[in-house]
Amino acid sequence: MSLTALGINHRSAPLSVRERVAFAPEQTMTELKCGQGELGVDNIAVLSTCNRTEIYVAGERADPAPDVLAWLAHLRALDIADLQACCYIYSNEEAVRHMMKVASGLDSMVLGEPQILGQMKSCFAVAQKAGTVDGVLDHAFQQVFSTAKRVRRETAIGQNPVSVAYAAVTLAQQIFARLKDVEALLIGAGETVELLARHLREQGVGHITVANRTLARAQELAELFSADAILLSDIHDYLPRADIVISSTASQLPVLGKGAVESALKQRKHKPMFMVDIAVPRDIEPEVERLDDVYLYTVDDLQSVIASNMRDRETAALEAADIIEDGVRLWLEQLRGQDAAGTIRAFRSAAGAQRDRELAKALAAIQQGRPAEEVLRHLAHGLTNKLLHAPTAHLKQAGEQGRLDRIRWAHELFDLPLPPDSADSSDETE
C-alpha cells in the first residue's frame, strides 16, 4: 500500500497556473469519483486553496504519480510538460510529513497561518462525502490533524502576528494601556480595514468608526463590528475624537493632511494620537509626523514588528519540526500495525479452523459412546499437535540452517525463556 502527494503551490508555480488547476467546490466530489475510477486508486482527496492544489492518493499501485499528473493535465487542459515543471511529488512517509507541514502552517506563504488546517479538514470531509477516502489515507489524515493540533498547542507558531493589520493593532496595544477606553477611526473599507476592525474588536477597543468614499460599503463593514459609518468627506468632524487612526485606501493622493490633524489636536487639547498609514501610496501626509503628540507609523515602520514576530515563528517552526517527526513515526507504526493485522487475522483463522476440526472429531467420538475423559485427552493432544506442527518444523529448519535470529524470535513470540547462550550469539547469521 502506497501514499502519494502531488501538487503545486505559491513557490513552485505562478498564479496563472495555480488558478487553472484549482478545483471548484461544487465540482470536487464529481471529479474525485472520476479520478478514483480513472486512476485505479483506492483513495483520493484534493486540497485546493488560493496558494496550492494538492492531490493525495493511496492504493496498491507502487507509483501512481505519472498517471495522477496526466489526469490533472487532461482535466484542466494543460500541457503535461508545463505542469510537470512546476509540481512536486512525495511518497509514503515523505507524503505524510508534507501533509503535516501543510496542515501546521509550516508550508504556507505566511508561516504559521491558521486557516490551512480548516481547509485541510474540509478537503478530508469532501473526500469522505464522495466515498473516496478510507484505509491508509484516512489514517494519514487523522494523524495529520492530531499532529497539527499538537503543533498549535505546544508551540508559538500562530501566537505572534505577522500581518500588517496584526502589527498595527499590536503597536496600539503597546501605546494604550486600556483599549476599551479608546476610539478608533478606520479610513477605507477593504479587506485590510476589515481585518483591522476584527483585531481591534477582539482586543476590546471601545468604539470604531469606519470612513469610506462609499457610505454603503462603510455601513456594511460597520454592521459586522457594531461600528459607526461615515463618508470620507466627514473625517474632519470625527478626527478630534479619534485616539487611533488607521488608514488603508487605494487613493493616489493623501486623504489626511497636516492641517486637518493639527486642527484635531487643538480640539483634543493635545491629547496624543496614534496613527498608522498602511496605504501605498500614503494616505497621510508625511509632514504629520512632525507634529507634537502624534505617533505616526507607516508600512515600513511596521516591518520591524513583523520581522520580530517572524523570528519568533521561525523558532517555533523548529520545535514544530520535532513534533511532526513524532507524528510521522506514529503514522508509520500504525501503518506497520495494519500490515501485521492481515497476518494476525490469517493466523487466528487457521487456528480456529484446526480447533473446529478437532472439536468435530471429539463430538463424534462422544456420540459413539467413548468416555468423555478419553475424548478430552485426545482433543487436547490432537489440537496441540496440529497447532504446533508448522512452527516446530520451521524452528527445526532454522536450527539446521544456523538461523539463531529466528530461534530467538520464536522465544519472544511464544514468551519462552531465552536459551542460556543467546546473549552471546550474533544477531543474525547469513
C-alpha positions as CSV (number, residue, x, y, z in Angstrom):
1,M,0.0,0.0,0.0
2,S,1.4,3.4,-1.0
3,L,0.6,7.0,-0.3
4,T,1.4,9.8,-2.8
5,A,1.1,13.6,-2.6
6,L,1.3,15.6,-5.8
7,G,0.8,19.3,-6.0
8,I,1.8,22.8,-6.9
9,N,2.0,25.8,-4.6
10,H,2.9,29.5,-4.4
11,R,6.6,28.7,-4.5
12,S,6.5,26.2,-7.4
13,A,4.0,27.8,-9.8
14,P,2.8,31.3,-10.7
15,L,-0.8,32.4,-10.1
16,S,-1.6,31.9,-13.8
17,V,-1.0,28.1,-13.4
18,R,-2.4,27.8,-9.9
19,E,-5.7,29.3,-10.9
20,R,-6.1,26.8,-13.8
21,V,-5.6,23.7,-11.7
22,A,-7.8,24.9,-8.9
23,F,-10.8,22.7,-8.0
24,A,-14.2,24.4,-7.8
25,P,-16.0,23.3,-4.6
26,E,-19.2,22.4,-6.5
27,Q,-17.3,20.1,-8.9
28,T,-14.8,18.5,-6.5
29,M,-16.9,15.5,-5.4
30,T,-17.6,14.5,-9.0
31,E,-14.0,14.9,-10.0
32,L,-12.8,12.8,-7.1
33,K,-15.1,9.9,-8.1
34,C,-13.9,10.3,-11.7
35,G,-10.3,10.3,-10.6
36,Q,-10.7,7.3,-8.4
37,G,-12.1,5.3,-11.3
38,E,-9.7,6.6,-14.0
39,L,-6.6,6.3,-11.9
40,G,-7.5,2.9,-10.4
41,V,-6.7,4.0,-6.8
42,D,-8.5,3.1,-3.6
43,N,-8.3,6.6,-2.1
44,I,-8.1,10.1,-3.5
45,A,-8.6,13.6,-1.9
46,V,-7.9,17.1,-3.1
47,L,-6.8,20.2,-1.2
48,S,-7.4,23.4,-3.3
49,T,-6.7,26.9,-1.9
50,C,-5.6,30.2,-3.5
51,N,-2.0,29.2,-2.8
52,R,-1.9,25.5,-3.6
53,T,-3.6,22.5,-5.2
54,E,-2.6,19.1,-3.9
55,I,-3.9,15.6,-4.8
56,Y,-3.4,12.8,-2.2
57,V,-3.8,9.2,-3.4
58,A,-3.4,5.8,-1.8
59,G,-3.7,2.3,-3.0
60,E,-1.9,-0.8,-4.1
61,R,-0.1,0.8,-7.0
62,A,3.5,1.5,-6.3
63,D,3.9,4.7,-8.2
64,P,0.6,6.4,-9.3
65,A,2.2,9.8,-9.7
66,P,2.7,9.8,-13.5
67,D,-0.9,8.9,-14.1
68,V,-2.1,11.5,-11.5
69,L,-0.1,14.1,-13.3
70,A,-1.5,13.1,-16.7
71,W,-5.1,13.0,-15.2
72,L,-4.8,16.5,-13.8
73,A,-3.2,17.9,-17.0
74,H,-6.1,16.4,-19.1
75,L,-8.7,17.5,-16.6
76,R,-7.5,21.2,-16.8
77,A,-6.4,21.2,-20.4
78,L,-2.8,21.9,-19.6
79,D,0.4,20.7,-21.3
80,I,1.7,17.9,-19.1
81,A,5.3,19.1,-19.5
82,D,4.4,22.6,-18.3
83,L,2.6,21.1,-15.3
84,Q,5.4,18.7,-14.5
85,A,7.9,21.6,-14.5
86,C,6.2,23.2,-11.5
87,C,4.8,20.3,-9.5
88,Y,6.3,18.4,-6.6
89,I,5.7,14.7,-5.6
90,Y,6.1,13.0,-2.3
91,S,5.7,9.3,-1.5
92,N,4.8,7.4,1.7
93,E,6.4,8.9,4.8
94,E,7.6,11.9,2.9
95,A,4.0,12.4,1.7
96,V,2.5,12.3,5.2
97,R,5.4,14.5,6.5
98,H,4.5,17.1,3.8
99,M,0.8,16.9,4.7
100,M,1.6,17.6,8.4
101,K,3.8,20.6,7.4
102,V,0.9,22.0,5.3
103,A,-1.7,21.5,8.0
104,S,0.5,23.0,10.6
105,G,1.1,26.2,8.5
106,L,4.8,25.4,8.0
107,D,4.5,25.4,4.2
108,S,2.3,28.5,3.9
109,M,3.1,31.8,2.3
110,V,2.7,33.3,5.8
111,L,4.5,31.0,8.2
112,G,2.1,29.6,10.8
113,E,-1.2,30.9,9.3
114,P,-4.1,29.1,10.9
115,Q,-6.7,28.8,8.1
116,I,-4.9,26.0,6.3
117,L,-5.8,23.4,9.0
118,G,-9.5,24.2,8.4
119,Q,-9.0,23.9,4.7
120,M,-7.3,20.5,5.1
121,K,-10.2,19.3,7.2
122,S,-12.7,20.4,4.5
123,C,-10.6,18.5,2.0
124,F,-11.0,15.4,4.1
125,A,-14.7,15.9,4.7
126,V,-15.4,16.3,0.9
127,A,-13.5,13.1,0.1
128,Q,-15.4,11.3,2.9
129,K,-18.7,12.5,1.4
130,A,-17.6,11.4,-2.0
131,G,-16.7,8.0,-0.6
132,T,-13.1,8.2,-1.9
133,V,-11.2,8.1,1.4
134,D,-10.6,5.2,3.8
135,G,-7.9,2.9,5.0
136,V,-4.4,4.3,4.6
137,L,-5.4,7.8,3.5
138,D,-8.0,8.0,6.3
139,H,-5.4,7.1,8.9
140,A,-2.9,9.6,7.4
141,F,-5.5,12.4,7.7
142,Q,-6.2,11.5,11.3
143,Q,-2.5,11.6,12.2
144,V,-2.1,14.8,10.3
145,F,-4.9,16.5,12.2
146,S,-3.6,15.2,15.5
147,T,-0.1,16.4,14.8
148,A,-1.2,19.9,13.6
149,K,-3.3,20.4,16.7
150,R,-0.3,19.4,18.8
151,V,1.9,21.9,16.9
152,R,-0.7,24.7,17.6
153,R,-1.0,23.6,21.3
154,E,2.7,23.1,22.1
155,T,4.4,25.8,20.1
156,A,4.0,29.6,19.5
157,I,3.7,29.1,15.7
158,G,0.5,31.1,15.5
159,Q,0.8,33.3,18.5
160,N,3.0,36.1,17.1
161,P,1.2,38.1,14.3
162,V,3.0,38.6,11.1
163,S,0.4,40.6,9.0
164,V,0.4,44.4,8.7
165,A,-3.0,44.5,10.3
166,Y,-1.9,42.5,13.3
167,A,1.3,44.5,13.6
168,A,-0.7,47.8,13.7
169,V,-3.0,46.5,16.5
170,T,0.0,45.2,18.4
171,L,1.6,48.6,18.3
172,A,-1.7,50.2,19.5
173,Q,-1.7,47.8,22.5
174,Q,1.8,48.9,23.4
175,I,0.8,52.6,23.4
176,F,-2.6,52.3,25.1
177,A,-2.9,50.5,28.4
178,R,-6.7,50.0,28.1
179,L,-8.0,49.7,24.5
180,K,-11.6,49.6,25.8
181,D,-11.3,53.4,26.6
182,V,-10.1,54.1,23.1
183,E,-11.9,55.4,20.0
184,A,-10.6,54.2,16.6
185,L,-11.1,55.7,13.2
186,L,-10.5,53.4,10.3
187,I,-10.2,55.0,6.9
188,G,-11.1,52.7,3.9
189,A,-13.3,49.6,3.8
190,G,-11.3,47.0,2.0
191,E,-10.0,43.6,3.3
192,T,-7.2,45.1,5.3
193,V,-9.5,47.5,7.1
194,E,-12.0,44.7,7.8
195,L,-9.1,42.6,9.3
196,L,-8.1,45.6,11.4
197,A,-11.6,46.1,12.7
198,R,-11.8,42.4,13.6
199,H,-8.5,42.5,15.5
200,L,-9.5,45.7,17.3
201,R,-12.8,44.2,18.4
202,E,-11.1,41.0,19.6
203,Q,-8.8,43.2,21.7
204,G,-11.8,45.0,23.2
205,V,-11.4,48.5,21.6
206,G,-14.1,50.9,22.9
207,H,-15.5,52.4,19.7
208,I,-14.8,52.1,16.0
209,T,-15.8,54.4,13.2
210,V,-15.4,53.4,9.5
211,A,-14.9,56.2,6.9
212,N,-15.1,55.4,3.2
213,R,-15.8,57.1,-0.1
214,T,-18.9,55.0,-0.5
215,L,-21.2,55.0,2.5
216,A,-22.9,51.7,1.7
217,R,-19.7,49.8,1.9
218,A,-18.7,51.6,5.2
219,Q,-22.2,50.7,6.6
220,E,-21.8,47.1,5.5
221,L,-18.5,46.8,7.3
222,A,-19.7,48.8,10.3
223,E,-22.6,46.3,10.9
224,L,-20.2,43.4,11.2
225,F,-18.4,45.1,14.1
226,S,-21.0,47.3,15.8
227,A,-19.3,50.4,14.5
228,D,-20.3,53.7,13.0
229,A,-20.1,54.5,9.3
230,I,-19.3,57.9,7.8
231,L,-18.3,59.4,4.5
232,L,-14.6,60.2,3.8
233,S,-15.6,63.8,3.4
234,D,-16.8,63.9,7.1
235,I,-13.5,62.8,8.6
236,H,-12.6,66.2,9.9
237,D,-15.7,66.2,12.1
238,Y,-14.8,62.9,13.7
239,L,-11.0,63.2,13.8
240,P,-10.8,65.1,17.1
241,R,-12.5,62.1,18.8
242,A,-10.1,59.5,17.4
243,D,-7.3,58.2,19.6
244,I,-6.3,55.7,16.9
245,V,-6.4,56.5,13.2
246,I,-5.5,53.7,10.7
247,S,-5.8,54.3,7.0
248,S,-5.7,52.0,4.1
249,T,-7.3,53.2,0.9
250,A,-6.4,53.0,-2.8
251,S,-6.3,56.8,-3.2
252,Q,-3.4,58.1,-5.3
253,L,-3.4,61.3,-3.1
254,P,-3.3,61.8,0.6
255,V,-6.7,61.8,2.3
256,L,-5.5,63.3,5.5
257,G,-3.2,66.4,5.6
258,K,-1.1,68.1,8.3
259,G,-3.6,71.0,8.7
260,A,-6.5,68.7,9.5
261,V,-4.5,66.7,12.1
262,E,-3.2,69.9,13.6
263,S,-6.7,71.3,14.0
264,A,-7.9,68.0,15.5
265,L,-5.0,68.1,18.1
266,K,-6.0,71.6,19.2
267,Q,-9.6,70.4,19.8
268,R,-8.2,67.4,21.7
269,K,-6.1,69.8,23.8
270,H,-3.0,67.9,22.5
271,K,-4.1,64.6,23.8
272,P,-1.8,62.1,21.9
273,M,-3.0,60.5,18.7
274,F,-1.7,57.1,17.4
275,M,-1.8,57.0,13.5
276,V,-0.9,54.1,11.1
277,D,-0.7,54.7,7.4
278,I,-0.9,51.2,5.7
279,A,-1.6,52.6,2.2
280,V,0.8,52.7,-0.7
281,P,0.9,55.5,-1.9
282,R,0.5,57.1,1.5
283,D,-2.9,58.3,2.8
284,I,-1.5,60.6,5.5
285,E,0.9,63.4,4.6
286,P,4.4,62.6,5.8
287,E,4.6,66.1,7.4
288,V,2.1,64.9,10.0
289,E,4.9,63.1,11.7
290,R,6.5,66.4,12.7
291,L,3.5,67.4,14.9
292,D,3.9,67.0,18.6
293,D,1.6,64.5,20.3
294,V,1.3,62.4,17.1
295,Y,2.8,58.9,16.7
296,L,2.7,58.2,13.0
297,Y,3.8,54.8,11.7
298,T,4.0,53.6,8.0
299,V,4.1,50.2,6.4
300,D,7.9,50.3,6.6
301,D,7.8,51.0,10.4
302,L,5.6,48.0,10.9
303,Q,8.1,45.7,9.2
304,S,10.3,45.7,12.3
305,V,7.3,44.3,14.4
306,I,6.6,41.8,11.6
307,A,10.2,40.8,11.4
308,S,10.5,40.2,15.1
309,N,7.3,38.1,15.2
310,M,8.5,36.2,12.2
311,R,11.7,35.3,14.0
312,D,9.6,34.0,16.9
313,R,7.6,31.9,14.5
314,E,10.7,30.5,12.9
315,T,11.9,29.4,16.3
316,A,8.5,27.8,16.9
317,A,8.8,26.1,13.5
318,L,11.9,24.3,14.6
319,E,10.0,23.0,17.6
320,A,7.1,22.0,15.3
321,A,9.5,20.0,13.1
322,D,10.3,17.7,16.0
323,I,6.5,17.3,16.7
324,I,6.0,16.4,13.0
325,E,8.7,13.8,13.1
326,D,6.9,12.2,16.1
327,G,3.7,12.3,14.0
328,V,5.4,10.6,11.1
329,R,6.8,7.9,13.4
330,L,3.4,7.2,14.9
331,W,1.8,7.0,11.4
332,L,4.5,4.5,10.3
333,E,3.8,2.4,13.4
334,Q,0.1,2.4,12.6
335,L,0.8,1.5,9.0
336,R,3.0,-1.4,10.1
337,G,0.3,-2.4,12.5
338,Q,-2.1,-2.6,9.6
339,D,0.3,-4.7,7.7
340,A,0.5,-7.1,10.7
341,A,-3.3,-7.1,11.1
342,G,-3.8,-9.3,8.0
343,T,-1.3,-11.8,9.2
344,I,-2.9,-11.9,12.6
345,R,-6.3,-12.5,11.1
346,A,-5.0,-15.3,8.9
347,F,-3.2,-16.9,11.9
348,R,-6.3,-16.8,14.0
349,S,-8.5,-18.1,11.2
350,A,-6.2,-21.1,10.6
351,A,-6.1,-21.8,14.4
352,G,-9.9,-21.6,14.5
353,A,-10.3,-24.0,11.6
354,Q,-8.0,-26.5,13.3
355,R,-10.0,-26.1,16.6
356,D,-13.3,-26.7,14.8
357,R,-12.0,-29.9,13.0
358,E,-10.6,-31.4,16.3
359,L,-13.8,-30.4,18.1
360,A,-16.0,-32.1,15.5
361,K,-13.9,-35.3,15.9
362,A,-14.3,-35.1,19.7
363,L,-18.1,-34.6,19.5
364,A,-18.4,-37.5,17.1
365,A,-16.4,-39.8,19.5
366,I,-18.7,-38.8,22.4
367,Q,-21.8,-39.6,20.3
368,Q,-20.3,-43.0,19.6
369,G,-20.1,-43.7,23.3
370,R,-16.4,-43.2,24.0
371,P,-15.6,-41.9,27.6
372,A,-15.6,-38.2,27.8
373,E,-12.3,-38.1,29.7
374,E,-10.6,-40.1,27.0
375,V,-12.1,-37.9,24.3
376,L,-10.9,-34.7,26.0
377,R,-7.4,-36.1,26.3
378,H,-7.4,-36.9,22.6
379,L,-8.8,-33.4,21.8
380,A,-6.1,-31.6,23.7
381,H,-3.3,-33.8,22.3
382,G,-4.6,-33.5,18.7
383,L,-5.2,-29.8,18.9
384,T,-1.7,-29.1,20.4
385,N,0.0,-31.3,17.7
386,K,-1.9,-29.6,14.9
387,L,-1.2,-26.0,16.1
388,L,2.5,-26.7,16.8
389,H,3.3,-28.8,13.7
390,A,4.2,-25.9,11.3
391,P,6.1,-23.8,13.9
392,T,8.1,-26.9,15.1
393,A,9.1,-27.8,11.5
394,H,10.2,-24.2,10.8
395,L,12.2,-24.0,14.0
396,K,13.9,-27.3,13.3
397,Q,14.8,-26.0,9.8
398,A,16.1,-22.7,11.3
399,G,18.3,-24.7,13.7
400,E,19.7,-26.8,10.8
401,Q,20.5,-23.6,8.9
402,G,22.1,-21.8,11.8
403,R,19.4,-19.1,11.9
404,L,19.7,-18.3,15.6
405,D,17.8,-15.0,15.0
406,R,14.7,-16.9,14.1
407,I,15.0,-19.1,17.1
408,R,15.4,-16.1,19.4
409,W,12.4,-14.5,17.7
410,A,10.3,-17.7,18.4
411,H,11.3,-17.4,22.1
412,E,10.0,-13.8,22.1
413,L,6.9,-14.7,20.0
414,F,5.8,-17.5,22.3
415,D,7.0,-15.8,25.5
416,L,9.6,-18.5,26.3
417,P,12.8,-18.1,28.4
418,L,15.8,-17.4,26.2
419,P,18.4,-20.2,25.9
420,P,21.5,-19.6,28.2
421,D,23.9,-18.9,25.3
422,S,21.6,-16.5,23.4
423,A,23.1,-13.3,24.8
424,D,26.4,-14.2,23.4
425,S,25.1,-15.2,20.0
426,S,25.3,-12.9,17.0
427,D,22.2,-11.1,15.9
428,E,22.0,-12.7,12.5
429,T,23.7,-15.5,10.6
430,E,23.7,-15.1,6.9
